[in-house]
Amino acid sequence: MSTLRRLALSSFVTGLVVALDQLTKAAARVYLARRPPISLCGGVVRLVYSENVGAFLGLGAALRPTARVLIFGVFSGLLLIGVIVHLVTARGLARFDVIAASLLVAGGLGNLIDRALHDGRVTDFVSLGIGPLRTGIFNVADVAIVAGVGWLLVSSVARGRESRQGRQ
């Protein structure tokens, strides 16, 4: 895949996911804040407004504000820049790896935008579960990050297997 095609695909995926993330978070702030949770699909999906100053499942929420800015702002931003540089410069990336890396970038950007615009807080609004077994509260950016990382891990394992089989 040429650099130009890779850049076009990455820009499309990133732009689409960031837009969807920001639109759904804006809707959550308008329609869910200061209201009781909304249960859908027999309670499997629960829409509940939450603001998270930490990371996944609130990790790091107890850190001092300066530490949170450094970790969730500066470090995350540098990590995203690294992924973007890799997307632009790497040769031979498969189409799905470009999409996965773009999902990772989009999710990171979506949450960084929230932190920048909402005093270090990220808007979360979806929880899944059955009975007492529930996920944490998350958003579209979180789904994009998990999907991107998941695909890159699967792809990496598959490439490792192919490489080992090729040497035998």
Residue frames as qw, qx, qy, qz and C-alpha x, y, z in Angstrom:
[[0.000, 0.892, 0.452, 0.000, 0.00, 0.00, 0.00],
 [0.419, 0.506, -0.029, 0.753, 1.50, 3.34, -1.04],
 [0.246, -0.184, -0.451, 0.838, 2.16, 6.08, 1.51],
 [0.262, -0.070, -0.147, -0.951, -0.53, 8.26, -0.05],
 [0.622, -0.279, -0.604, -0.413, -3.17, 5.51, 0.13],
 [0.535, -0.254, -0.674, 0.441, -2.12, 4.68, 3.68],
 [0.087, -0.092, -0.262, 0.957, -2.42, 8.34, 4.66],
 [0.425, -0.161, -0.333, -0.826, -5.82, 8.69, 2.97],
 [0.653, -0.301, -0.681, -0.137, -7.19, 5.54, 4.64],
 [0.448, -0.226, -0.579, 0.643, -5.79, 6.53, 8.03],
 [0.067, -0.012, 0.087, -0.994, -7.16, 10.07, 7.76],
 [0.533, -0.248, -0.480, -0.651, -10.61, 8.77, 6.79],
 [0.655, -0.328, -0.674, 0.099, -10.80, 6.22, 9.63],
 [0.355, -0.166, -0.451, 0.802, -9.37, 8.63, 12.20],
 [0.173, -0.096, -0.065, -0.978, -11.65, 11.51, 11.18],
 [0.589, -0.299, -0.557, -0.504, -14.75, 9.32, 11.13],
 [0.633, -0.334, -0.648, 0.260, -14.09, 7.76, 14.53],
 [0.232, -0.109, -0.339, 0.906, -13.13, 11.07, 16.21],
 [0.321, -0.183, -0.218, -0.903, -16.29, 12.69, 14.82],
 [0.665, -0.338, -0.604, -0.281, -18.48, 9.80, 16.00],
 [0.544, -0.234, -0.590, 0.549, -16.79, 9.83, 19.40],
 [0.080, -0.038, -0.209, 0.974, -17.22, 13.57, 19.91],
 [0.449, -0.246, -0.368, -0.776, -20.84, 13.55, 18.68],
 [0.678, -0.360, -0.636, -0.078, -21.82, 10.71, 21.02],
 [0.437, -0.210, -0.503, 0.715, -20.06, 12.35, 23.97],
 [0.124, -0.099, -0.009, -0.987, -21.83, 15.65, 23.25],
 [0.597, -0.317, -0.498, -0.544, -25.17, 13.80, 23.12],
 [0.632, -0.299, -0.653, 0.291, -24.34, 12.08, 26.43],
 [0.217, -0.080, -0.346, 0.909, -23.59, 15.43, 28.08],
 [0.338, -0.135, -0.167, -0.916, -26.93, 16.83, 26.85],
 [0.714, -0.196, -0.406, -0.536, -29.25, 13.83, 27.28],
 [0.787, -0.181, -0.576, 0.130, -27.70, 11.74, 30.06],
 [0.278, 0.215, -0.489, 0.799, -26.03, 14.14, 32.52],
 [0.239, -0.052, 0.483, -0.841, -27.97, 14.54, 35.79],
 [0.773, 0.009, -0.182, -0.608, -30.47, 11.89, 34.74],
 [0.761, -0.256, 0.576, -0.151, -30.96, 8.29, 35.83],
 [0.184, -0.282, 0.843, 0.420, -29.40, 5.53, 33.72],
 [0.730, 0.318, -0.105, -0.595, -31.31, 4.27, 30.70],
 [0.518, -0.176, 0.835, 0.055, -31.50, 0.48, 30.28],
 [0.621, 0.450, -0.339, -0.546, -31.76, -1.03, 26.81],
 [0.647, 0.245, -0.709, -0.142, -32.00, -4.62, 25.56],
 [0.826, -0.420, -0.367, -0.081, -33.26, -5.92, 28.89],
 [0.521, -0.831, 0.187, 0.051, -30.51, -4.14, 30.79],
 [0.872, 0.081, 0.155, 0.457, -27.65, -5.58, 28.74],
 [0.378, 0.407, 0.057, 0.830, -26.83, -2.05, 27.55],
 [0.300, -0.802, -0.412, 0.311, -26.98, 0.74, 30.09],
 [0.322, 0.630, 0.051, 0.705, -26.52, 4.40, 29.17],
 [0.538, -0.764, -0.263, 0.238, -25.19, 6.24, 32.20],
 [0.278, 0.879, -0.148, 0.357, -23.33, 9.54, 32.28],
 [0.777, -0.518, -0.008, 0.358, -19.90, 9.58, 33.88],
 [0.280, 0.900, -0.296, 0.156, -16.86, 11.82, 33.86],
 [0.938, -0.192, -0.026, 0.287, -13.54, 10.02, 34.23],
 [0.029, -0.941, 0.335, 0.043, -10.35, 11.85, 35.27],
 [0.568, -0.426, 0.683, 0.167, -8.39, 8.60, 35.11],
 [0.243, 0.321, -0.768, -0.498, -7.78, 6.06, 32.39],
 [0.595, -0.101, -0.721, -0.340, -9.45, 2.70, 31.76],
 [0.638, -0.486, -0.597, 0.024, -11.75, 1.84, 34.69],
 [0.334, -0.927, -0.022, -0.170, -10.63, 5.00, 36.49],
 [0.837, -0.149, -0.076, 0.522, -6.98, 3.91, 36.80],
 [0.445, 0.155, -0.027, 0.881, -4.93, 6.90, 37.88],
 [0.193, -0.785, -0.375, -0.454, -7.92, 8.95, 39.04],
 [0.617, -0.745, -0.174, 0.186, -6.32, 9.33, 42.48],
 [0.649, 0.081, 0.032, 0.756, -3.11, 10.81, 41.05],
 [0.110, -0.642, -0.146, 0.744, -2.38, 14.48, 41.56],
 [0.519, 0.792, 0.216, -0.241, -3.62, 16.71, 38.72],
 [0.095, 0.796, -0.515, -0.303, -0.07, 17.43, 37.49],
 [0.356, -0.232, 0.894, 0.143, 0.71, 13.71, 37.24],
 [0.579, 0.491, 0.637, -0.133, -2.55, 13.09, 35.36],
 [0.389, 0.864, -0.084, -0.308, -1.72, 15.85, 32.86],
 [0.057, -0.639, 0.725, 0.249, 1.74, 14.39, 32.30],
 [0.387, -0.038, 0.920, 0.053, 0.55, 10.80, 31.93],
 [0.450, 0.545, 0.702, -0.085, -2.83, 11.20, 30.21],
 [0.318, 0.908, 0.060, -0.267, -1.98, 14.34, 28.25],
 [0.069, 0.803, -0.537, -0.248, 1.71, 14.63, 27.43],
 [0.358, -0.275, 0.884, 0.124, 2.70, 10.95, 27.43],
 [0.595, 0.451, 0.656, -0.113, -0.46, 9.90, 25.56],
 [0.403, 0.868, -0.030, -0.289, 0.09, 12.67, 23.01],
 [0.036, -0.673, 0.696, 0.247, 3.70, 11.58, 22.43],
 [0.492, 0.004, 0.870, 0.020, 2.59, 7.97, 22.05],
 [0.579, 0.666, 0.428, -0.192, 0.00, 9.01, 19.44],
 [0.243, 0.853, -0.348, -0.303, 2.63, 10.99, 17.55],
 [0.270, -0.418, 0.851, 0.171, 4.79, 7.86, 17.50],
 [0.567, 0.319, 0.758, -0.050, 1.94, 5.78, 16.07],
 [0.466, 0.833, 0.132, -0.266, 1.23, 8.45, 13.44],
 [0.039, 0.749, -0.596, -0.288, 4.91, 8.59, 12.42],
 [0.414, -0.130, 0.895, 0.100, 4.92, 4.80, 12.13],
 [0.579, 0.572, 0.551, -0.184, 1.77, 4.90, 10.00],
 [0.375, 0.881, -0.110, -0.265, 3.35, 7.42, 7.62],
 [0.068, 0.748, -0.643, -0.153, 6.85, 5.94, 7.40],
 [0.601, -0.185, 0.776, -0.042, 6.46, 2.15, 7.75],
 [0.393, 0.339, -0.648, -0.557, 6.71, 0.10, 4.59],
 [0.381, 0.012, -0.908, -0.177, 4.56, -2.90, 3.87],
 [0.306, 0.064, 0.646, -0.696, 1.78, -2.28, 6.39],
 [0.015, 0.357, 0.898, 0.257, -1.28, -4.36, 5.63],
 [0.225, -0.485, -0.327, -0.779, -4.56, -2.51, 5.10],
 [0.649, -0.606, -0.436, -0.146, -6.08, -3.89, 8.31],
 [0.628, -0.283, -0.289, 0.665, -2.97, -2.88, 10.30],
 [0.115, 0.243, 0.096, 0.958, -3.38, 0.68, 8.98],
 [0.472, -0.560, -0.393, -0.557, -7.04, 0.62, 10.05],
 [0.729, -0.477, -0.439, 0.220, -6.14, -0.79, 13.48],
 [0.478, -0.114, -0.179, 0.852, -3.43, 1.82, 14.09],
 [0.090, -0.371, -0.231, -0.895, -5.85, 4.51, 12.91],
 [0.600, -0.598, -0.466, -0.255, -8.46, 3.29, 15.42],
 [0.667, -0.363, -0.342, 0.554, -5.83, 3.55, 18.14],
 [0.254, 0.087, 0.025, 0.963, -4.95, 7.10, 17.07],
 [0.297, -0.495, -0.395, -0.714, -8.61, 8.11, 16.77],
 [0.654, -0.585, -0.480, 0.011, -9.49, 6.78, 20.22],
 [0.572, -0.271, -0.235, 0.737, -6.50, 8.49, 21.77],
 [0.095, 0.222, 0.168, 0.956, -7.32, 11.77, 20.03],
 [0.423, -0.583, -0.500, -0.481, -10.98, 11.56, 21.04],
 [0.657, -0.597, -0.392, 0.240, -10.08, 11.20, 24.71],
 [0.471, -0.115, -0.066, 0.872, -7.34, 13.86, 24.49],
 [0.079, -0.455, -0.322, -0.826, -9.86, 16.30, 23.02],
 [0.569, -0.662, -0.453, -0.181, -12.15, 15.61, 25.96],
 [0.660, -0.420, -0.269, 0.562, -9.35, 16.16, 28.48],
 [0.318, 0.093, 0.098, 0.938, -8.36, 19.42, 26.79],
 [0.214, -0.434, -0.343, -0.805, -11.92, 20.79, 26.60],
 [0.668, -0.561, -0.324, -0.366, -13.38, 19.45, 29.86],
 [0.342, -0.757, 0.423, -0.362, -10.84, 20.17, 32.59],
 [0.003, -0.442, 0.892, -0.098, -9.03, 16.82, 32.30],
 [0.599, 0.094, 0.687, -0.400, -12.21, 14.73, 32.29],
 [0.151, 0.070, -0.820, -0.548, -13.34, 12.22, 29.68],
 [0.669, 0.033, 0.154, -0.726, -17.05, 11.65, 29.10],
 [0.058, 0.046, -0.992, -0.100, -18.10, 8.00, 29.40],
 [0.547, 0.047, 0.119, -0.827, -21.65, 6.76, 28.93],
 [0.822, 0.092, -0.420, -0.372, -22.02, 3.05, 28.06],
 [0.334, -0.377, 0.824, -0.261, -21.93, -0.01, 30.27],
 [0.706, 0.101, -0.577, -0.399, -22.60, -3.59, 29.16],
 [0.080, -0.261, 0.882, -0.384, -23.53, -6.55, 31.28],
 [0.636, -0.283, -0.619, -0.363, -25.86, -9.25, 32.41],
 [0.699, -0.604, -0.377, 0.061, -27.17, -9.11, 35.97],
 [0.466, -0.849, 0.099, 0.228, -24.43, -8.09, 38.39],
 [0.692, -0.115, 0.397, 0.592, -21.68, -8.81, 35.83],
 [0.310, 0.931, 0.181, -0.059, -20.98, -5.44, 34.14],
 [0.640, 0.340, -0.014, 0.689, -18.19, -3.70, 32.28],
 [0.238, -0.439, -0.195, 0.844, -16.88, -0.35, 33.38],
 [0.351, 0.844, 0.304, -0.268, -18.42, 2.73, 31.80],
 [0.510, -0.156, 0.474, 0.700, -16.81, 3.54, 28.45],
 [0.361, 0.733, 0.040, -0.575, -17.18, 5.55, 25.23],
 [0.812, 0.582, 0.037, -0.030, -16.61, 5.22, 21.47],
 [0.219, 0.809, -0.532, 0.121, -12.95, 6.25, 21.79],
 [0.505, -0.433, 0.719, -0.200, -12.36, 3.44, 24.29],
 [0.873, 0.263, 0.392, -0.120, -13.92, 0.91, 21.90],
 [0.609, 0.765, -0.204, 0.037, -11.67, 2.17, 19.08],
 [0.079, -0.727, 0.662, -0.165, -8.56, 1.85, 21.26],
 [0.678, -0.196, 0.684, -0.184, -9.42, -1.68, 22.37],
 [0.843, 0.476, 0.234, -0.086, -10.30, -2.75, 18.81],
 [0.432, 0.825, -0.358, 0.065, -7.10, -1.24, 17.40],
 [0.237, -0.607, 0.736, -0.182, -4.83, -2.76, 20.04],
 [0.799, 0.008, 0.562, -0.214, -6.64, -6.10, 19.77],
 [0.807, 0.587, 0.042, -0.038, -6.21, -6.27, 16.02],
 [0.262, 0.804, -0.519, 0.123, -2.53, -5.23, 16.19],
 [0.485, -0.438, 0.730, -0.200, -1.88, -7.99, 18.76],
 [0.857, 0.240, 0.437, -0.130, -3.62, -10.62, 16.63],
 [0.634, 0.760, -0.143, 0.012, -1.77, -9.41, 13.54],
 [0.031, -0.762, 0.632, -0.141, 1.57, -9.46, 15.35],
 [0.670, -0.217, 0.693, -0.157, 1.01, -13.03, 16.58],
 [0.838, 0.469, 0.267, -0.083, 0.01, -14.13, 13.07],
 [0.437, 0.825, -0.354, 0.061, 3.13, -12.53, 11.55],
 [0.314, -0.612, 0.709, -0.156, 5.27, -14.23, 14.20],
 [0.807, 0.049, 0.577, -0.121, 3.79, -17.62, 13.31],
 [0.736, 0.676, 0.031, -0.019, 4.31, -17.01, 9.59],
 [0.147, 0.834, -0.523, 0.097, 7.90, -16.00, 10.24],
 [0.518, -0.408, 0.738, -0.142, 8.59, -19.12, 12.32],
 [0.842, 0.293, 0.442, -0.096, 6.97, -21.38, 9.69],
 [0.563, 0.810, -0.162, -0.018, 9.02, -19.73, 6.96],
 [0.048, -0.746, 0.657, -0.101, 12.28, -20.56, 8.77],
 [0.743, -0.194, 0.620, -0.158, 11.47, -24.25, 9.16]]
